[in-house]
Amino acid sequence: FPSHDIDGLAFLRFEHQYYNAVLVEQPNGNFADTIVRQFFFDAFRAPLFHYLSNSKDEQLAAIAEKSLKETSEIGYVKEVLPPIVLVQGLPKVSVNEIVVFENNVVGVVNTLSSNYVEILLLSAFVPKIGQKVTRTNTYLSIPVGNYLLGSSVDSLGNTIYENVFMQEPSDYKNIDSVASGISNRVKITEALETGVTSVDLMIPLGKGQRELIIGDRNIGKTTFLYQTMLSQVKKGTIVVYATIGKQRTAVKQLEEFVDKVKIRDKVVIVASSSSDPLGMIYLTPYSAMTIAEYFRDLGSDVLVVLDDLTTHGDSIVTGKQ
């Protein structure tokens, strides 16, 4: 592999299986002796989400070909309204199933109707009218595990920094999970302390409830959220903080805050920026809730912060327009 640097990453294929590999220089300086140190996934068996955002054309082509042999279903793009695409065909497709277009654009089924399948694009690239689309028999899921603590990930669970290595996921969780029934829920009996005395004295907040923080710009809403996050982490709570469609500077400020107060190892940041595809921005709060549910199921108290839902609503309206 003469075109690769020492300790560079390569994408290798062995007998129809795809792996990430680390290239290491041998004593004789010959790159032909390549050591494969890290096996991350097999393209025909691993969940598709793990390499959606940085997928290769050859990968997706292989997945689409395999799926087409299994399902024998092909749809055709009839209308494009980015980030929404209307497709005819795919009679057995399901909501939240991942689909692959002819130009290797990836999407997820959002809505089913009698005439069309509404697909949400997870890429900035847009398919053309008349192009083919196939199912994958794979549902949208994200990686979960304790390794997420202290990390900053996107809506698909991938790190937002190219130079940061993340270990192989220990588990996967569907974004669209069934909520617990009313009979399985308990009454709110424990107070949630924000650390802001005036709020804690006047407004009864409890663990297990939702609370909307509303107000004009630049009046301290984010500062209040930071204080609440700090107060809860000190009491043993895990925090999942979702920055929805924010500028990268806002994500950086959040990271600097959690580092400054030394709570990084108890915080998971799920970030989407204003430059990301609308589909990724739309998925951000759902991904954050999915990660929070994972830690909840392990028995931990979890505080979920969605900052902010106005941007999320704008992404929905823009898509429908």
N, C-alpha and C positions, 0 to 999 in steps of 0.2 A: 504494500500500500504506500507507494512513494509519495503520494500527494498529501498524506496525513502527517501531522506533527507528533512529536513524542508526547505520550500521555493524552493524545487526542481521542475523541469519540468517533467510533465508526458504526455504521449500521450494516450488519452482516446477515447473510442468508445461508442457512444450512438445511438442505433437503426440505424446502418449502417452509422452514421455520425462521422467524426473524428474531434477532437478538441485538442488544446494545453491547458493545465491546470496548475495552480500553486498550489502546495500542501502546505497547511498552518496548523501548529500544533494547535489543539484545546486545550482549557483549561484543559481538562482531559488527554491530551497527546495521544489521540486515532487518528491515521492516517486514520481510516475508515471514519471519518467525513471530507471529502475532499471538499474544496471550489473551485469551478471552476470560476476563475476570468477573464480569457481572452479567448474569442472565436475568433480564427483566421480564420478558413476556414472549409468548408464542402467539403469533398473529391469528391462529385458527382456534385458540382456546381462551385466551385472556379476555377480560371484559374490554369492550371497545373504547370506553371512555378514557382509558389510561394514556392513549396517544392521539386523542382527537385533535388537540390544539397544535401539535407539532407532527402531524401525521405525514407520511410519505405517500406519493401517488401510487407507488407499487404496492404498498400495504393495502390501501383502500381498494385498489383494483382486485387484489387477491380476495379480500373479504367480500366484496360485491359479487365476484364470480362464484365463490363458495355458497353464498346466500341464495344466489339465483338458481343454483342447482338444487338446493333444498326446497325452495318455495315455488319456483317457476312463475313468479309474479313480477311484472314490469309495469310501472306507471309512467305517465308522460306529463311533463310540465305544461300547464295550460295558462297560468297567469303568474306573474312575478310582481310582488308588492313588498320589497325588502323591508324587514327581514322575514316576511311571510311569503311562502310559495304555495300555490294551489295546484294540486296534482290529481289527475284522473287515473283510475286503476288501483292496484294494490288492494284487492277486495278483503284480504284477511289481516291487513295491518292493524296494529293496536296503538292506542294513545301511549305516548312516551317511548315508542319504539324508535330506534335510530335507523335512519335511511341514508343511502349514499347515492349521489347523483352521478350522471355520466361523466361530468368533468371533475369528479372526486370531491365535490363539495359535500359536507356532512350536515345533516339536519335531524331534528327530532319531531315526531308527530305530535301536534298540538291539539288538533280538533278533528273529529270525523263528522262528515255530513253525508247525505244521500248522494250527492253529486261529486264532491271533492274531498280530498284529504288535505288539511291545512298543516303545513310543515314550517317549523321555526328553524331558520338557518343559524348555524353556530360558527359561521365564517363570514368574513367580509366579502368573499367572492360570491357572485350570484349566478345561478344556472340560467340557461337560456330557454325560451319557450320551445317546446318540442323535444327537449332532451329527456333521456330515460332516467328512471330512478328505481332502485331496488331496495328491498327490505334487508335487514341484517339479523332478525330474530334476537336482537340484543336491546335491552332496555336501558334508559339513561340512569346511570349510577355513578357514584363518586367514591374515591378511596377514603377509608376511615381508619383510625388507629391512634394510639397514644403518640406516635411520631409527629402528628400534626401540631401538637402543642409547641408553641414558639415559632411556628412557621407562618408564612404569608402565601396563600394559594389563590388561584383563580376559581371561576365557577365550576370547573371540571376537576378540581382537586390537584392541579399541576402547580408547581412553584412559579411565582411571577418573576423570578430572577433566573437568568440562563446559567449563571455560574454557581448556583446552589444545588447540591445533590440531595435528593430525597430518597429514603430507603423504600424498599418494595412494600406496598400496602399490605396490611395484615388482614383486612376485610374490605368488603364493598357493600354499599347500602344504596338501595333505590331511592331516587329523589321523591318519587310519588309513592309514599308508604301509607298504609291504612292507619288512620288515627284510632286511638283507644276509645272504646265505647264509654258512654256516660257512667255505666255501672262500675267501670274500672277506675274512675277518677275519685280523688279524695278532696275534702274541703280544704280551703286555704287557711292554715293555722299558724304559719310562721311569717313574721314580718321581713320585708326586704329593706335593709338600711342603705340609703344612698350616700351617707357620709356628709350630706348637706343638712345641717340641723333644722333650718326653717322648713324644709320639705318633709323631713322625717317626723316633725311635730304636727304639721298641719294636714298632710296627705297620707292616708293609710295605704301603704303599698305592701303586697304580700307575695311570697314566692309561689309562682304558678299562674299569675295573672299577667295580662298585657297592659301596657301603659303607653299612651301617645304623648309625646312631647312636642308641643306646637308653639310657634311664635315667629316673630319677624327675624330677619337675618341679623347676624352679628350681635345677638343679645346674650350669648353664653350657653346655647343648647349643647354644643359639642363639649365645652368645658364641664358642664354638668354630667354628661355621659362619661367623660374621663374620670371624674371624681367618684361616680357610682361604680365604675369598673374597678378602680383601685380599692374602694371600700369592700366590695364583694370578694375580690381575690384574697384580701387579708383574712377573710372569714372562711377560706377554703373553696370558694366557688370558681369554676372554670368559666371563662368568658369567650364567646364566639362573637367577634366584631365584624360586621359586614359593611364595607364601604361600597356603595352602589353608584356606579357611574361618576366617581369622584376624580379629580385630577391626581396625578401621581404624587404631587407635593403633599396632598392631604394624607395619602397612605404613608408617606415618609414621616410626616409629623406624628402620626399615630405610633409608628414603630419607634421613633425617638422617645416618645412619652413612656411607652411600656419598658423600654430599655433603661430610661432614667430612673423610674421608680422600682426597677428590678422585679417586674412581674411577667416578663416575656414568656417564661416557661409555663404559665397558666393561661395564656391567651392564644387563640387561633384567629388570624386575620384572613377573611375571605374578601378579596378585592377585585373590583372591576373598574376600569378607568373610562373616562368619557370618550376615549379613542377606540375602545373595544367595540366589536359588533353588538348590535342591539340585542341579539339573542343571548349573548353572554351576560349583558347587563340584566336582562330579564330573569335569568336563572340565579343570580347572585343570592337573593334572600332565601330561595328554596334550598340552595346548597348549604348555606349557613345553618338553616334549621335542621337539615339532615345530619350535619356534623354534630350539632347540639344534641339531637336525639340519640346519637351513638353514645356520647358521654353520659347522658341521662340514663340510658339503659344499663350503664355500668355502675349506677348508683351515685353518681356525682350530681351536685347542684350545678346548674348551668345558667348563666345570664347571656341572653342573645340580644345584641344591639344591631338594629337595622338603620343605617345612616346613609341616605335617607330614602323614605318611601316616595317622596315627591318625584325624585329622579326615576325611580322604578315605574311610577305611574306614567311619566312622560314617555318611557320606552314602550309601554303598552300602547299608548295613544298613537305614537309615531308609527308603530307597526301596523295598527289598524287603518291609519290613513293611507 
